[in-house]
Amino acid sequence: MTLSFFQLAISLIIILIASEIFTNALEHLGERLKISEGVTGSLFAAIGTALPETMVPILALVAGTSAANVNEEIGVGAILGAPLMLSTLSVFLMALAVVRRRGINGSITPEPTGFIRDTHFFLLAFVLAAIALFIPVEMKIARMGVSVLLVLLYVTYIVKTLHASKKLVAEGNGTAADNVMFLSRVGLPTTLFTIILQTLMGLGVLVAGALGFIDGVAAVSEKLGISVLLLSLIIIPIATELPEKVNSILWIRKGKDTLALGNITGAMVFQGTILPAIGILLTPWQPRHEVLIGVFITLSSAFWLWINARNKKLKVWMLFINGAFYFAYIIASISFSG
């Protein structure tokens, strides 16, 4: 048991280091390309910090452990647990980081058009992913159609986000990297080549950490007698989303609300489109009660964000509601599993 938890801890440390390397490179890429904070937060940083959650289900499904059903449950848990974590606990912790400075009635002011676009696309995609849960495995063409539609939705989202960038940069919302690139600290110049090199380095380390984490989750769930699916829905997202929460907390404490919230909502769009598309194709993708509870909570918390984004009023206390959604999910999941 001790060895399994040690493996989880070491794998998590590797994932955290890799995500920091990757995200640092992406921020410098955004600055070099002269794109908006919205693009850097919702696309570059979001995809970079979403890679741990992306690699875990993919590697679980194509490699992972020897038992196919364990691989599938880890994959489904990681795919559905990440958006749940983002839309609930992540935004809550981000708000908690500034409640003392801004007050419970203080405002969080991300660039509104990007915030609305992110939540709108996520809700549309996740509803489609939820509908796919009820499509029989035998209806392969229908399931493939939903997967293709989800991918096309993300491509559309990228196009719209990039299209809005030029105007936002002109309005003073361009990206500025706060920290020196890691490779520059060892004497290398900050060029497009070194930015790409650091990106690939981060990705390689990330794969290694994800592989170790998959095996660790399977071992711990077996020893504790807990459902692999339930453990994957809760444990994997908490661990792999940690870099995302840290980045968003640092950004919002610096007053960079667009980067902070965009880092989370942009990752929600990525993980609500690309990952479910993979899950629908490679797993049974069935409506088990743990899954349905998670889907309901995720849609509810995302809908709450969307309503407040449309009203252009985002108070600190409003994001505390998202935290309540997360704890409601934990209680409901434990109750049903018992």
C-alpha positions as CSV (number, residue, x, y, z in Angstrom):
1,M,0.0,0.0,0.0
2,T,2.8,2.4,1.0
3,L,4.6,1.7,-2.3
4,S,1.5,2.4,-4.3
5,F,0.9,5.8,-2.7
6,F,4.6,6.6,-3.1
7,Q,4.3,5.9,-6.8
8,L,1.3,8.2,-7.0
9,A,3.2,10.9,-5.2
10,I,6.3,10.6,-7.4
11,S,4.2,10.5,-10.6
12,L,2.3,13.6,-9.4
13,I,5.5,15.5,-8.9
14,I,6.7,14.5,-12.4
15,I,3.3,15.7,-13.8
16,L,3.6,19.0,-12.0
17,I,7.1,19.7,-13.1
18,A,6.3,18.8,-16.7
19,S,3.2,21.0,-16.7
20,E,5.2,24.0,-15.4
21,I,7.8,23.5,-18.1
22,F,5.2,23.2,-20.8
23,T,3.0,26.2,-19.6
24,N,6.0,28.4,-19.3
25,A,7.0,27.8,-22.9
26,L,3.4,28.4,-24.1
27,E,3.3,31.8,-22.3
28,H,6.4,32.9,-24.1
29,L,5.0,31.6,-27.4
30,G,1.9,33.8,-26.8
31,E,4.0,36.9,-26.2
32,R,6.1,36.2,-29.2
33,L,3.1,35.8,-31.5
34,K,1.5,39.0,-30.1
35,I,-1.8,37.3,-29.3
36,S,-4.4,38.3,-26.7
37,E,-4.5,37.1,-23.1
38,G,-7.8,35.4,-24.0
39,V,-6.0,33.2,-26.6
40,T,-3.1,32.5,-24.3
41,G,-5.4,31.6,-21.4
42,S,-8.2,29.8,-23.2
43,L,-6.1,28.1,-25.8
44,F,-2.3,27.9,-25.1
45,A,-2.3,27.7,-21.3
46,A,-5.5,25.7,-21.1
47,I,-4.3,23.1,-23.5
48,G,-0.9,23.0,-21.8
49,T,-2.2,22.4,-18.3
50,A,-4.9,20.1,-19.6
51,L,-2.3,17.7,-21.1
52,P,-2.0,15.6,-17.9
53,E,-5.7,14.8,-17.9
54,T,-5.4,14.2,-21.7
55,M,-2.5,11.8,-21.4
56,V,-3.9,9.8,-18.5
57,P,-7.1,8.6,-20.3
58,I,-5.4,8.2,-23.7
59,L,-2.5,6.1,-22.2
60,A,-4.9,4.2,-20.0
61,L,-6.9,3.2,-23.1
62,V,-4.1,2.3,-25.4
63,A,-1.6,1.0,-22.8
64,G,-2.2,1.2,-19.1
65,T,-2.7,-1.9,-17.1
66,S,-3.3,-5.4,-18.3
67,A,-7.0,-5.5,-17.5
68,A,-9.1,-3.8,-20.3
69,N,-12.0,-3.0,-18.0
70,V,-9.7,-1.2,-15.6
71,N,-8.2,0.8,-18.4
72,E,-11.6,1.8,-19.6
73,E,-12.8,2.9,-16.1
74,I,-9.7,5.0,-15.6
75,G,-10.1,6.5,-19.0
76,V,-13.8,7.4,-18.5
77,G,-13.2,8.6,-14.9
78,A,-10.4,10.9,-16.1
79,I,-12.3,12.2,-19.1
80,L,-15.5,13.1,-17.2
81,G,-13.8,14.0,-13.9
82,A,-11.6,16.8,-15.3
83,P,-14.4,19.1,-16.5
84,L,-16.2,18.5,-13.3
85,M,-13.2,19.5,-11.3
86,L,-12.6,22.5,-13.4
87,S,-16.1,23.8,-13.3
88,T,-16.4,23.3,-9.5
89,L,-13.4,23.1,-7.3
90,S,-10.9,24.9,-9.5
91,V,-13.0,28.1,-9.9
92,F,-13.8,27.9,-6.2
93,L,-10.1,27.8,-5.1
94,M,-9.4,30.6,-7.5
95,A,-12.0,32.8,-5.9
96,L,-10.9,31.7,-2.4
97,A,-7.4,33.0,-3.3
98,V,-8.7,36.6,-3.6
99,V,-11.6,36.7,-1.1
100,R,-9.5,38.3,1.6
101,R,-8.2,41.0,-0.8
102,R,-11.4,41.7,-2.7
103,G,-14.1,40.7,-0.2
104,I,-16.9,38.2,-0.7
105,N,-18.8,40.8,-2.8
106,G,-15.7,41.8,-4.7
107,S,-15.7,41.5,-8.5
108,I,-13.8,39.1,-10.8
109,T,-13.5,40.8,-14.2
110,P,-12.4,38.6,-17.1
111,E,-12.7,39.8,-20.6
112,P,-16.5,39.2,-21.1
113,T,-16.7,38.0,-24.7
114,G,-14.2,35.2,-24.2
115,F,-15.8,34.1,-20.9
116,I,-19.2,33.9,-22.6
117,R,-17.8,32.1,-25.6
118,D,-15.9,29.5,-23.5
119,T,-18.9,28.6,-21.3
120,H,-21.3,28.5,-24.3
121,F,-19.1,26.1,-26.3
122,F,-18.5,23.9,-23.2
123,L,-22.2,23.5,-22.4
124,L,-23.1,22.7,-26.0
125,A,-20.3,20.1,-26.2
126,F,-20.9,18.5,-22.9
127,V,-24.6,18.1,-23.6
128,L,-23.7,16.2,-26.7
129,A,-21.3,14.0,-24.8
130,A,-24.0,13.3,-22.2
131,I,-26.5,12.3,-24.9
132,A,-23.9,9.9,-26.3
133,L,-24.0,8.0,-23.0
134,F,-27.4,6.7,-24.1
135,I,-26.3,5.6,-27.6
136,P,-25.9,1.8,-27.6
137,V,-22.4,0.5,-28.3
138,E,-23.7,-1.3,-31.3
139,M,-24.6,2.0,-33.0
140,K,-21.0,2.7,-34.0
141,I,-21.9,5.1,-36.8
142,A,-24.0,7.3,-34.5
143,R,-21.3,7.3,-31.8
144,M,-18.6,8.2,-34.4
145,G,-20.8,11.0,-35.7
146,V,-21.0,12.5,-32.2
147,S,-17.2,12.2,-31.8
148,V,-16.6,14.0,-35.1
149,L,-19.1,16.7,-34.2
150,L,-17.3,17.3,-30.9
151,V,-14.0,17.7,-32.7
152,L,-15.5,20.1,-35.2
153,L,-16.9,22.1,-32.3
154,Y,-13.5,22.5,-30.9
155,V,-12.0,23.5,-34.2
156,T,-14.8,26.1,-34.5
157,Y,-14.0,27.4,-31.0
158,I,-10.3,27.8,-31.9
159,V,-11.2,29.8,-35.1
160,K,-13.5,32.1,-33.2
161,T,-11.1,32.6,-30.3
162,L,-8.2,33.4,-32.7
163,H,-10.4,35.7,-34.8
164,A,-11.2,37.8,-31.7
165,S,-7.5,38.1,-30.7
166,K,-6.5,41.0,-33.0
167,K,-9.1,43.4,-31.7
168,L,-8.4,42.5,-28.1
169,V,-4.6,43.1,-28.5
170,A,-5.4,46.5,-30.0
171,E,-7.5,47.2,-26.9
172,G,-4.5,46.4,-24.6
173,N,-5.2,42.8,-23.8
174,G,-2.0,41.4,-25.3
175,T,-0.1,38.6,-23.6
176,A,3.0,39.4,-21.5
177,A,5.1,36.7,-20.0
178,D,6.0,37.4,-16.4
179,N,8.7,34.8,-15.9
180,V,11.9,34.1,-17.8
181,M,11.8,31.0,-19.9
182,F,13.3,28.1,-18.1
183,L,15.8,27.2,-20.8
184,S,17.0,30.8,-20.8
185,R,18.0,30.4,-17.2
186,V,20.7,27.9,-18.2
187,G,22.1,30.2,-20.8
188,L,20.0,29.5,-24.0
189,P,18.5,32.4,-25.9
190,T,14.7,32.8,-25.9
191,T,14.0,32.0,-29.6
192,L,11.2,30.2,-31.4
193,F,13.4,27.1,-31.5
194,T,14.1,27.0,-27.8
195,I,10.4,27.7,-27.0
196,I,9.5,24.6,-29.2
197,L,12.3,22.6,-27.6
198,Q,11.1,23.3,-24.1
199,T,7.5,22.5,-25.2
200,L,8.7,19.0,-26.4
201,M,10.7,18.4,-23.3
202,G,7.7,19.1,-21.1
203,L,5.5,16.8,-23.2
204,G,8.0,13.9,-22.9
205,V,8.3,14.2,-19.1
206,L,4.5,14.5,-18.9
207,V,4.0,11.1,-20.7
208,A,6.3,9.4,-18.2
209,G,4.4,10.9,-15.2
210,A,1.0,9.9,-16.7
211,L,2.1,6.3,-17.2
212,G,3.2,6.0,-13.6
213,F,0.1,7.6,-12.3
214,I,-2.2,5.2,-14.2
215,D,-0.5,2.1,-12.6
216,G,-0.6,3.8,-9.2
217,V,-4.4,4.5,-9.3
218,A,-5.2,0.9,-10.4
219,A,-3.1,-0.5,-7.5
220,V,-4.5,1.9,-4.8
221,S,-8.1,1.3,-5.9
222,E,-7.6,-2.5,-5.7
223,K,-6.1,-2.3,-2.2
224,L,-8.7,0.0,-0.8
225,G,-11.6,-1.9,-2.4
226,I,-12.9,1.3,-4.1
227,S,-14.4,1.4,-7.6
228,V,-11.7,2.3,-10.2
229,L,-14.3,4.5,-11.9
230,L,-15.2,6.4,-8.7
231,L,-11.5,6.8,-7.7
232,S,-10.7,8.0,-11.2
233,L,-13.5,10.5,-11.2
234,I,-12.3,12.0,-8.0
235,I,-8.5,11.4,-7.5
236,I,-7.1,11.7,-11.0
237,P,-8.7,15.2,-11.7
238,I,-7.6,16.6,-8.4
239,A,-4.0,15.5,-9.0
240,T,-3.7,16.4,-12.7
241,E,-5.6,19.7,-12.3
242,L,-3.3,21.0,-9.6
243,P,-1.0,22.9,-12.1
244,E,-4.1,24.5,-13.5
245,K,-5.3,25.7,-10.1
246,V,-1.9,27.0,-9.2
247,N,-1.5,29.0,-12.4
248,S,-5.0,30.5,-12.1
249,I,-4.4,31.4,-8.5
250,L,-1.1,33.1,-9.3
251,W,-2.7,35.0,-12.2
252,I,-5.8,36.2,-10.3
253,R,-3.7,37.4,-7.4
254,K,-1.8,39.5,-9.9
255,G,-5.0,41.0,-11.2
256,K,-4.9,39.0,-14.5
257,D,-8.5,37.8,-14.3
258,T,-8.7,37.0,-18.0
259,L,-5.8,34.7,-17.9
260,A,-6.9,33.1,-14.6
261,L,-10.4,32.3,-15.6
262,G,-9.6,31.6,-19.3
263,N,-7.1,29.0,-18.2
264,I,-9.9,27.1,-16.5
265,T,-12.8,27.7,-19.0
266,G,-10.6,27.1,-22.0
267,A,-9.5,23.8,-20.5
268,M,-13.2,23.0,-19.9
269,V,-13.9,23.4,-23.7
270,F,-10.9,21.3,-24.6
271,Q,-11.8,18.5,-22.2
272,G,-15.5,18.8,-23.0
273,T,-14.9,18.2,-26.7
274,I,-11.6,16.3,-27.6
275,L,-11.6,13.9,-24.6
276,P,-15.2,12.8,-24.7
277,A,-14.8,12.3,-28.5
278,I,-12.0,9.8,-27.6
279,G,-14.0,8.2,-24.8
280,I,-17.1,7.7,-27.0
281,L,-14.9,5.9,-29.6
282,L,-12.7,3.8,-27.3
283,T,-14.8,3.0,-24.3
284,P,-18.4,1.6,-23.7
285,W,-19.3,5.2,-22.6
286,Q,-22.3,4.0,-20.6
287,P,-24.6,5.9,-18.1
288,R,-23.5,4.4,-14.8
289,H,-24.7,6.2,-11.7
290,E,-21.3,7.6,-10.8
291,V,-21.1,9.0,-14.4
292,L,-24.6,10.5,-14.4
293,I,-24.1,12.2,-11.1
294,G,-20.8,13.7,-12.4
295,V,-22.4,14.8,-15.7
296,F,-25.3,16.5,-13.9
297,I,-23.1,18.4,-11.4
298,T,-20.8,19.5,-14.2
299,L,-23.6,20.8,-16.4
300,S,-25.2,22.5,-13.4
301,S,-22.0,24.3,-12.4
302,A,-21.1,25.2,-16.0
303,F,-24.6,26.6,-16.5
304,W,-24.2,28.7,-13.3
305,L,-21.0,30.2,-14.8
306,W,-22.7,30.8,-18.2
307,I,-25.6,32.7,-16.6
308,N,-23.3,35.0,-14.6
309,A,-21.1,35.5,-17.7
310,R,-24.1,36.6,-19.7
311,N,-25.2,39.0,-16.9
312,K,-21.7,40.4,-16.9
313,K,-21.6,40.2,-13.2
314,L,-19.2,37.9,-11.5
315,K,-18.8,38.2,-7.8
316,V,-16.4,36.3,-5.7
317,W,-19.3,34.6,-3.7
318,M,-20.8,33.3,-7.0
319,L,-17.8,31.0,-7.5
320,F,-18.2,29.7,-4.0
321,I,-21.5,28.2,-5.3
322,N,-19.4,26.1,-7.7
323,G,-17.4,24.8,-4.8
324,A,-20.7,23.8,-3.2
325,F,-21.5,21.8,-6.3
326,Y,-18.2,19.9,-6.0
327,F,-18.8,18.9,-2.4
328,A,-22.4,17.9,-3.3
329,Y,-20.9,15.6,-5.9
330,I,-18.6,14.0,-3.4
331,I,-21.4,13.3,-0.9
332,A,-23.7,12.0,-3.6
333,S,-21.1,9.7,-5.1
334,I,-20.1,8.2,-1.7
335,S,-23.8,7.7,-0.8
336,F,-24.6,5.9,-4.0
337,S,-21.4,3.8,-3.9
338,G,-22.2,2.8,-0.3
